[in-house]
Amino acid sequence: MGGYGSGYRWSSKGVVEGHTRLDILRMNQEGYLRTGCGGLLTWSRNGEKVGSINFRSEVGSIRLIYKSRPYGGEWQDVEMDVQIYWANCRFGGSRPYFVCPGRGCRKYVQHLYAGNPYFVCRHCMNLAYTSQREQLFDRAARRAQKLRERAGDSGSIFDGDIYQKPKGMHWKTFKKLQRKETHYRELALWEARHLLNILGEDFIT
């Protein structure tokens, strides 16, 4: 069976934080998944309304009714049915999941994201989390800096090794922080050199 979207995927990764989404757990908490329940969902940004859809819950699914403007074109009316799967929890009760309606997908997911023009999962939209978009340098440098601060050093990772043990900290703990900080600092600096070499520049020695 096919699905919405005709296999459409973004050509490059965006981030989930920049897209309107439906959260099925939140909808369940609000009682919106009860059969026959209907209403209006709205999204706001900086206090201003940026979008809305009508919904109606049916047995085993939810119908979404809204207007979409794919790729900045003409507004069009959209109606789509999304199946809901209830999974049994280990200690009793059940938890709902959207069954992604994207063509060939059918993943059980907590969130669906507004696409062009359908709501599908982040995999169909080719979306990543912001943290996944960070460069290796950013992640390694951030970890190294946090380790320096835990070791009582307020300097930058570019200041080199840390030697001064904070008063009251065991040497074993300090040595462990030193080793970890050195690992992530050298990883960050290696990545920085690598990126600069790609650009044909060598500002770090």
Secondary structure, 3 states (H helix, E strand, C coil): CCCECCCCCCCCCEEHHHCCEEEHHHHHHCCCCCCCCEEEEEEEECCEEEEEEEEEEECCEEEEEEEECHHHCCCEEEEEEEEEEEEECCCCCEEEEEECCECCCCCEECEEEECCCCEECHHHHCEECHHHHCCHHHHHHHHHHHHHHHCCCCCCHHHCCCCCCCCCCCHHHHHHHHHHHHHHHHHHHHHHHHHHHHCCCCCCC
